[in-house]
Amino acid sequence: KKLRKGILTVLEKVLFSRVLGGFSLYQLCLVLSALLFLMSCYETARAGTKLDEARGIILDMKEDRLRCQKWRCERNFWLTMMSSILWLVLYRVQHMSKEI
């Protein structure tokens, strides 16, 4: 119980206290994570379109490079999505723990 209370205190002081212009560090991280997620959505769609347009026209080596680029964009999409979800889960768990 003491450990949980200590963790909640640290979270409250570090992540949820107001710092920059009335925003908490948590809010800034969540907004940044959401923006990165939106950018990765765009990049993933763009990489897929490039690969689809280039099929059959280009050399195999360039097609492999475009596939690698698309794979990296998809990887970044999943990473940024999970990052955004984890920030939301942290917020919910922190508030649920305060109620206990």
C-alpha positions, -999 to +999 in steps of 0.1 A: +000+000+000+029+024+008+045+016-026+013+024-045+008+056-026+044+066-033+040+058-070+008+079-071+025+108-054+054+107-079+030+105-108+009+134-095+039+156-089+058+148-121+033+141-148+000+157-136+011+190-120+007+221-141+039+234-157+039+251-191+011+276-196-013+256-174-007+224-192+007+193-174+036+173-187+011+144-193-011+166-215+019+177-236+032+142-240-003+130-250-007+157-276+027+151-290+021+114-292-013+120-309+003+143-334+031+118-342+003+091-346-015+113-371+017+120-390+025+083-391-010+076-405-003+100-433+032+086-440+019+050-440-009+059-465+016+078-487+042+050-487+015+025-497+003+047-525+039+051-537+044+014-538+011+007-556+019+033-582+054+021-588+046-017-592+054-030-626+071+002-637+103+002-617+133-021-611+131-047-585+158-030-564+138+002-562+106-018-554+124-035-525+135+000-512+099+012-514+087-020-496+112-013-468+101+023-466+064+011-463+074-014-437+091+013-416+061+035-419+038+007-408+061+000-378+061+036-368+023+037-371+019+008-346+045+023-323+029+057-322-006+042-318+006+021-288+023+051-273-009+072-275-029+043-260-004+039-232-006+076-223-044+072-221-042+040-200-018+058-176-043+086-172-071+062-165-051+040-141-039+070-122-074+083-117-088+048-108-059+044-082-068+077-066-103+065-061-093+034-042 
